[in-house]
Amino acid sequence: MRLESTDDIRDFVLSERAKAVSEREWRHRLRGYGYAVRDDAEGAYVTSILRGGALCRLN
C-alpha cells in the first residue's frame, strides 16, 4: 500500500473509520499502519508515527 498524496491518506484514514466500530478501534487500526490522529483547537489531523509530523487535516 503506497499513499502518496494527502488525498490518498485522508481517503484511507476515513475508510478505516468506516470499518471500525468505535473511535478507539479506529485509532488502534491506524497505529498498525503507522498513523495517528491528533486533535487540536483547529480540528483533527493525521500524523506519521515514524516521522512524527502532520500529514493532512481531516476537517
Secondary structure per residue as TSV (DSSP state, phi and psi in degrees):
chain	resnum	aa	ss	phi	psi
A	1	M	-	360.0	122.2
A	2	R	-	-124.7	113.9
A	3	L	-	-105.4	111.8
A	4	E	-	-102.2	-30.3
A	5	S	S	-113.9	164.0
A	6	T	H	-63.8	-31.7
A	7	D	H	-65.6	-39.6
A	8	D	H	-62.5	-44.1
A	9	I	H	-64.9	-47.4
A	10	R	H	-59.7	-45.0
A	11	D	H	-61.8	-42.3
A	12	F	H	-63.1	-48.0
A	13	V	H	-62.2	-42.3
A	14	L	H	-71.0	-31.9
A	15	S	H	-69.1	-35.8
A	16	E	H	-65.3	-35.1
A	17	R	H	-64.2	-38.2
A	18	A	H	-66.5	-28.8
A	19	K	H	-81.4	-25.1
A	20	A	-	-84.4	146.9
A	21	V	S	-79.5	-33.9
A	22	S	S	-136.3	166.7
A	23	E	H	-65.6	-35.9
A	24	R	H	-62.0	-44.4
A	25	E	H	-63.6	-41.0
A	26	W	H	-58.3	-49.0
A	27	R	H	-63.3	-36.7
A	28	H	H	-65.3	-44.1
A	29	R	H	-59.7	-43.2
A	30	L	H	-64.7	-38.3
A	31	R	H	-58.9	-34.9
A	32	G	H	-63.3	-25.5
A	33	Y	T	-97.0	0.1
A	34	G	T	90.9	18.1
A	35	Y	E	-117.9	159.3
A	36	A	E	-141.8	156.9
A	37	V	E	-111.1	126.5
A	38	R	E	-117.1	143.3
A	39	D	E	-110.7	141.6
A	40	D	E	-140.5	-171.7
A	41	A	T	-63.8	-25.8
A	42	E	T	-90.6	-11.1
A	43	G	E	134.6	-167.3
A	44	A	E	-95.8	147.8
A	45	Y	E	-143.4	155.1
A	46	V	E	-92.8	134.5
A	47	T	E	-122.5	160.4
A	48	S	E	-93.1	127.4
A	49	I	T	-67.5	-38.0
A	50	L	T	-71.6	-43.4
A	51	R	T	-94.8	-22.7
A	52	G	-	78.1	0.8
A	53	G	-	-99.7	157.7
A	54	A	E	-69.7	138.0
A	55	L	E	-106.4	-42.5
A	56	C	E	-165.4	157.8
A	57	R	E	-85.9	146.4
A	58	L	-	-92.9	-18.5
A	59	N	-	-136.9	360.0
